[in-house]
Amino acid sequence: MMSLFLLALFFIYGGTHLYFFLKVKAALSPGTSVSLLLAIFLLLMVIAPAQVRVLENQGMEAFARFAAYTGYLWMGFIFLFFSASLAIDLYHGALHGAGFFFSRDFTALFPAKRTALFLSIGWGIAIALYGYSEARNIRTERIIISSPKIPGSVGKITIAQISDVHLGLIVREERLKRIIALIDRASPDLLVSTGDLVDGQINRMTGLAELFQDIRPRFGKIAVTGNHEVYAGLSQAVDFTERAGFKVLRNEESTAGGLINVVGVDDPAIGRVDPSRPDSEKVLLSKISPDRFTLLLKHRPAVDLKSLGLFDLQLSGHVHKGQIFPFNLLTYLFYPVRTGLSIYPQNSALYVSRGTGTWGPPIRFMAPPEVTVIELIHSE
């Protein structure tokens, strides 16, 4: 199944490059030599993600990092170019349709092929540059959840959430230190990671786990797995997370400070490497005390309707809010929930993080990264 998915992804990504090639040919009519060079360059960009993994596996980290930055920045640009150019094509189609319907000639409103090409390229470059800056500007999002299950004598319980950090070739020490500084500023009672803390090969991420050791919340640090923990190698990823000081909950529960229940479930991708059948989410939640506030950590923002009423707040990530607009329109097809806080029946709520790092392109557009700070307070 995964091989079919990767094959489909390769053809889709290759198709965007063919689209780019055809647009350049139509607008600029380059000669045979230039067309051949362009085709070779585009082919190298299509296979760049695979090249990155090969270089990583061979231990050629410097080359892998260069290939990652080059290939993934191009990936961000080509997606932005494709979105803009497709919008122009749809505009052309709408004018053709209007001309046919109203029996009028609207061709004067059509931008020339060369103009359309340079508009799309300009948009791609400008937004990629802006998005690179936006990806580095990590924000703190604060929400307040009131519940009678929080003892009035406690005052408040502060939880910091990170998600989708994707530590690897691109997200390294500099970005992680910024993340840790924001966590430290929030002074949380509990730090949680809702999956994808790591990305790809992690056997050479020396010193990154140790940076987390300066963060010592009084209720500890708890994490769950995401799909990228599987891609990185589950045992290695869990070991890295534990060295960072996190307790990894894998379809199990814990109590934070004797005040709140914390339940963590594995990402479904783990079924690829671990075919065992754990208890269902509902069964897991049914085993814990309903008198305490229950925090459910789950990488993917899918709410199990059978679990409503058994948890008070689910924290998730995974979708990055699409990371680069308008990709969020596609992620919404698979996970039709909005980022941020959503209230469900039976006093259950879901918070979906935009993610703290980046996957693939080190670019974000209209989806800035975040560290989430949740304050749990008492209410009657």
C-alpha positions as CSV (number, residue, x, y, z in Angstrom):
1,M,0.0,0.0,0.0
2,M,2.8,2.4,0.9
3,S,4.6,1.6,-2.3
4,L,1.5,2.4,-4.3
5,F,1.1,5.7,-2.4
6,L,4.8,6.7,-3.0
7,L,4.4,5.8,-6.7
8,A,1.3,7.9,-7.0
9,L,3.1,10.8,-5.2
10,F,6.0,10.5,-7.6
11,F,3.8,10.7,-10.6
12,I,1.9,13.7,-9.2
13,Y,5.1,15.5,-8.4
14,G,6.5,14.6,-11.7
15,G,3.4,15.8,-13.4
16,T,3.8,19.3,-11.9
17,H,7.3,19.4,-13.4
18,L,6.0,18.4,-16.8
19,Y,3.4,21.1,-16.5
20,F,6.2,23.6,-15.7
21,F,8.2,22.4,-18.7
22,L,5.3,22.7,-21.0
23,K,4.5,26.2,-19.8
24,V,8.1,27.3,-20.4
25,K,8.1,25.7,-23.8
26,A,4.9,27.4,-24.8
27,A,5.9,30.8,-23.5
28,L,9.6,31.1,-24.4
29,S,10.1,28.5,-27.2
30,P,13.6,27.6,-26.0
31,G,15.9,25.7,-28.4
32,T,16.7,22.0,-28.2
33,S,19.8,22.5,-26.0
34,V,18.1,24.7,-23.5
35,S,15.1,22.4,-23.4
36,L,17.3,19.4,-22.8
37,L,19.1,21.1,-19.9
38,L,15.8,22.2,-18.4
39,A,14.5,18.7,-18.7
40,I,17.6,17.3,-16.9
41,F,17.3,19.8,-14.2
42,L,13.6,19.1,-13.6
43,L,14.3,15.4,-13.5
44,L,16.9,15.9,-10.9
45,M,14.5,17.9,-8.8
46,V,11.8,15.2,-9.1
47,I,14.1,12.6,-7.7
48,A,15.8,15.0,-5.1
49,P,13.7,13.7,-2.1
50,A,14.9,10.1,-2.9
51,Q,18.5,11.4,-3.4
52,V,18.3,12.9,0.1
53,R,17.5,9.6,1.7
54,V,20.2,7.8,-0.3
55,L,22.8,10.3,0.8
56,E,21.6,10.0,4.4
57,N,21.8,6.3,4.4
58,Q,25.4,6.5,3.0
59,G,26.4,8.8,5.9
60,M,27.0,11.7,3.6
61,E,25.3,14.2,5.8
62,A,26.7,17.5,4.4
63,F,25.7,16.4,0.8
64,A,22.3,15.2,2.1
65,R,21.6,18.5,3.8
66,F,22.6,20.5,0.7
67,A,20.3,18.3,-1.4
68,A,17.5,18.7,1.2
69,Y,17.6,22.4,1.1
70,T,17.9,22.6,-2.7
71,G,15.3,20.0,-3.4
72,Y,12.8,21.0,-0.8
73,L,13.0,24.8,-1.5
74,W,12.4,23.9,-5.1
75,M,9.5,21.7,-4.1
76,G,7.9,24.7,-2.3
77,F,8.5,26.9,-5.3
78,I,7.1,24.5,-7.8
79,F,4.0,24.0,-5.7
80,L,3.5,27.8,-5.5
81,F,4.2,28.2,-9.2
82,F,1.7,25.4,-10.1
83,S,-1.0,27.0,-7.9
84,A,-0.6,30.4,-9.5
85,S,-0.4,29.1,-13.0
86,L,-3.4,26.8,-12.5
87,A,-5.4,29.8,-11.2
88,I,-4.5,31.7,-14.4
89,D,-5.6,28.7,-16.5
90,L,-8.9,28.6,-14.6
91,Y,-9.3,32.3,-15.3
92,H,-8.7,31.6,-19.0
93,G,-11.3,28.8,-18.9
94,A,-13.8,31.1,-17.1
95,L,-13.3,33.8,-19.8
96,H,-13.8,31.2,-22.6
97,G,-16.9,29.9,-20.9
98,A,-18.3,33.5,-20.5
99,G,-17.4,34.3,-24.1
100,F,-19.3,31.2,-25.3
101,F,-22.3,31.9,-23.0
102,F,-22.6,35.6,-23.8
103,S,-21.4,35.3,-27.5
104,R,-18.7,37.9,-26.9
105,D,-14.9,37.9,-27.4
106,F,-13.0,38.3,-24.2
107,T,-9.5,37.5,-25.6
108,A,-8.3,41.0,-24.9
109,L,-8.5,40.1,-21.2
110,F,-6.2,37.1,-21.6
111,P,-2.6,37.7,-20.3
112,A,0.0,36.6,-22.9
113,K,1.7,33.3,-22.3
114,R,5.0,34.9,-21.5
115,T,3.3,37.3,-19.0
116,A,1.4,34.5,-17.4
117,L,4.6,32.5,-17.0
118,F,6.6,35.3,-15.4
119,L,3.7,36.2,-13.1
120,S,3.6,32.6,-11.8
121,I,7.4,32.4,-11.5
122,G,7.4,35.7,-9.7
123,W,4.7,34.6,-7.3
124,G,6.5,31.4,-6.6
125,I,9.8,33.1,-5.8
126,A,8.3,35.9,-3.7
127,I,6.1,33.7,-1.6
128,A,8.9,31.1,-1.2
129,L,11.2,33.8,0.2
130,Y,8.5,35.1,2.5
131,G,7.5,31.6,3.5
132,Y,11.1,30.8,4.5
133,S,10.9,33.7,6.9
134,E,7.5,32.8,8.2
135,A,8.6,29.2,8.9
136,R,11.3,30.6,11.3
137,N,8.9,32.9,13.1
138,I,7.5,30.5,15.7
139,R,4.5,31.9,17.5
140,T,2.9,31.1,20.9
141,E,-0.8,30.3,20.8
142,R,-2.6,30.5,24.1
143,I,-6.0,28.9,24.9
144,I,-7.9,28.6,28.2
145,I,-10.0,25.6,29.0
146,S,-12.2,25.7,32.0
147,S,-13.5,22.5,33.7
148,P,-15.0,21.5,37.0
149,K,-12.6,18.6,37.0
150,I,-9.7,21.0,37.7
151,P,-9.5,21.5,41.5
152,G,-10.1,25.1,42.6
153,S,-7.3,24.9,45.0
154,V,-4.8,24.3,42.2
155,G,-5.5,27.6,40.4
156,K,-4.4,26.5,36.9
157,I,-2.4,23.8,35.1
158,T,-0.3,25.0,32.2
159,I,0.4,22.6,29.4
160,A,2.8,23.3,26.5
161,Q,2.2,21.4,23.3
162,I,4.7,20.9,20.5
163,S,3.8,18.9,17.4
164,D,5.4,18.1,14.0
165,V,8.8,19.5,14.9
166,H,10.4,17.2,12.3
167,L,14.0,17.3,13.6
168,G,16.3,16.2,10.9
169,L,18.4,17.6,8.1
170,I,16.7,21.0,8.0
171,V,15.2,21.6,11.4
172,R,18.3,21.5,13.6
173,E,19.9,23.2,16.7
174,E,19.0,26.8,15.9
175,R,15.3,26.1,15.4
176,L,15.1,23.7,18.3
177,K,16.7,26.3,20.6
178,R,14.0,28.8,19.6
179,I,11.3,26.3,20.4
180,I,12.8,25.5,23.8
181,A,13.1,29.2,24.6
182,L,9.4,29.6,24.0
183,I,8.6,26.6,26.1
184,D,10.8,27.8,28.9
185,R,9.1,31.2,28.7
186,A,5.7,29.6,29.2
187,S,6.9,27.8,32.4
188,P,4.5,24.8,31.8
189,D,3.6,22.2,34.4
190,L,3.5,19.6,31.6
191,L,5.1,19.5,28.2
192,V,3.6,17.2,25.5
193,S,4.7,16.3,22.0
194,T,1.9,15.1,19.7
195,G,4.0,13.2,17.2
196,D,6.5,13.7,14.4
197,L,9.2,15.0,16.8
198,V,11.7,13.5,14.3
199,D,11.9,13.2,10.6
200,G,13.8,10.7,8.4
201,Q,17.1,9.3,9.5
202,I,18.0,10.3,13.1
203,N,21.2,8.3,13.8
204,R,23.3,11.4,13.4
205,M,21.3,14.0,15.3
206,T,24.0,14.4,18.0
207,G,23.1,16.7,20.8
208,L,19.5,17.5,19.8
209,A,17.8,15.2,22.4
210,E,20.1,16.7,25.1
211,L,18.8,20.2,24.4
212,F,15.4,19.1,25.8
213,Q,16.9,18.2,29.1
214,D,17.0,21.8,30.3
215,I,13.2,21.7,30.3
216,R,12.0,20.1,33.5
217,P,8.2,20.7,34.0
218,R,7.0,19.6,37.4
219,F,4.5,17.1,35.9
220,G,7.1,15.9,33.4
221,K,7.2,15.5,29.6
222,I,4.9,13.1,27.7
223,A,4.9,12.2,24.0
224,V,3.1,10.0,21.5
225,T,4.2,8.6,18.1
226,G,3.4,10.1,14.7
227,N,3.7,8.7,11.3
228,H,7.3,10.0,10.9
229,E,8.5,8.1,13.9
230,V,7.7,5.0,11.8
231,Y,9.5,6.4,8.7
232,A,12.6,7.3,10.9
233,G,12.6,3.8,12.4
234,L,10.3,3.3,15.3
235,S,12.8,2.0,17.9
236,Q,15.3,4.7,17.1
237,A,12.7,7.4,17.2
238,V,11.3,6.2,20.5
239,D,14.8,6.0,22.0
240,F,15.5,9.5,20.8
241,T,12.3,10.8,22.4
242,E,13.0,9.1,25.7
243,R,16.6,10.5,25.7
244,A,15.0,13.9,25.4
245,G,13.2,13.2,28.7
246,F,9.8,12.3,27.3
247,K,7.7,9.4,28.6
248,V,6.3,7.9,25.4
249,L,2.7,6.7,25.8
250,R,1.8,3.9,23.4
251,N,-1.8,3.1,23.8
252,E,-1.6,3.6,27.5
253,E,-2.3,6.2,30.2
254,S,-0.5,8.1,32.9
255,T,-1.4,10.6,35.6
256,A,0.2,14.0,35.6
257,G,0.8,15.3,39.1
258,G,-2.1,13.2,40.4
259,L,-4.4,15.8,38.9
260,I,-5.1,14.9,35.3
261,N,-5.3,11.8,33.2
262,V,-3.1,11.7,30.1
263,V,-3.8,9.1,27.5
264,G,-1.6,8.6,24.5
265,V,-2.4,6.5,21.4
266,D,0.0,5.3,18.6
267,D,-0.3,6.7,15.1
268,P,-2.0,4.2,12.7
269,A,1.2,4.1,10.6
270,I,2.7,1.9,13.3
271,G,0.5,-1.0,11.9
272,R,3.1,-1.3,9.1
273,V,5.8,-2.4,11.6
274,D,3.7,-3.7,14.5
275,P,0.7,-5.8,13.5
276,S,-0.5,-6.3,17.0
277,R,-4.0,-5.1,17.8
278,P,-4.1,-2.8,20.8
279,D,-7.3,-1.9,22.8
280,S,-9.5,0.5,21.0
281,E,-9.4,4.2,22.0
282,K,-12.8,3.9,23.6
283,V,-11.8,0.9,25.7
284,L,-8.5,2.6,26.7
285,L,-10.4,5.7,27.8
286,S,-13.1,3.7,29.6
287,K,-10.5,2.3,32.0
288,I,-9.5,5.6,33.6
289,S,-11.2,7.7,36.3
290,P,-13.8,10.0,34.9
291,D,-13.5,12.3,37.9
292,R,-10.2,13.7,36.7
293,F,-9.6,15.9,33.6
294,T,-8.6,13.6,30.7
295,L,-6.1,14.8,28.1
296,L,-6.0,12.6,25.0
297,L,-2.8,12.9,22.9
298,K,-3.3,11.7,19.3
299,H,-1.2,12.7,16.4
300,R,-3.9,12.8,13.7
301,P,-6.8,15.2,14.2
302,A,-9.5,12.5,13.9
303,V,-12.1,12.4,16.6
304,D,-13.5,9.0,17.4
305,L,-17.2,9.8,18.0
306,K,-17.4,6.7,20.2
307,S,-14.9,8.4,22.6
308,L,-16.9,11.6,23.1
309,G,-17.5,12.2,26.7
310,L,-14.6,10.0,27.7
311,F,-12.0,12.7,27.2
312,D,-12.1,16.4,27.9
313,L,-9.4,17.7,25.5
314,Q,-7.7,16.0,22.5
315,L,-4.4,17.5,21.3
316,S,-3.4,16.7,17.8
317,G,-1.3,18.0,14.9
318,H,-0.2,16.3,11.6
319,V,-1.9,18.6,9.1
320,H,0.4,21.6,9.5
321,K,-2.6,23.7,8.4
322,G,-1.4,22.6,4.9
323,Q,1.9,24.4,5.6
324,I,1.8,26.2,2.3
325,F,-1.5,27.8,1.2
326,P,-3.6,26.5,-0.7
327,F,-2.4,23.0,0.2
328,N,-4.7,23.3,3.3
329,L,-7.6,22.8,0.9
330,L,-6.3,19.3,0.1
331,T,-5.5,18.4,3.7
332,Y,-9.1,19.4,4.6
333,L,-10.4,16.7,2.3
334,F,-8.7,14.0,4.5
335,Y,-9.1,15.8,7.9
336,P,-12.2,18.0,7.7
337,V,-11.4,19.9,11.0
338,R,-10.1,23.4,11.4
339,T,-6.9,24.2,13.1
340,G,-7.3,25.6,16.6
341,L,-10.0,24.8,19.1
342,S,-13.2,23.0,18.3
343,I,-15.9,22.0,20.7
344,Y,-17.7,18.7,20.5
345,P,-20.7,17.2,22.2
346,Q,-20.5,15.7,25.7
347,N,-18.0,18.3,26.9
348,S,-15.1,17.1,24.7
349,A,-12.9,19.4,22.8
350,L,-10.2,19.2,20.1
351,Y,-7.2,21.4,19.6
352,V,-5.3,21.0,16.3
353,S,-1.8,22.6,16.2
354,R,-0.4,24.1,13.0
355,G,2.8,22.3,13.9
356,T,6.1,23.6,15.3
357,G,8.5,22.8,12.5
358,T,8.3,22.0,8.8
359,W,8.1,18.9,6.7
360,G,9.8,19.0,3.3
361,P,10.1,22.6,2.2
362,P,11.4,24.9,5.0
363,I,8.6,27.2,4.0
364,R,5.2,28.2,5.5
365,F,2.6,30.4,4.0
366,M,-0.5,31.5,5.9
367,A,0.3,28.7,8.4
368,P,2.9,30.0,10.8
369,P,4.5,27.4,13.2
370,E,3.4,27.4,16.8
371,V,4.1,26.4,20.4
372,T,0.7,26.0,22.1
373,V,0.2,26.9,25.7
374,I,-3.0,25.6,27.2
375,E,-4.2,26.8,30.6
376,L,-6.6,24.5,32.5
377,I,-8.6,26.4,35.1
378,H,-11.4,25.5,37.5
379,S,-15.0,26.3,36.7
380,E,-18.3,25.4,38.5
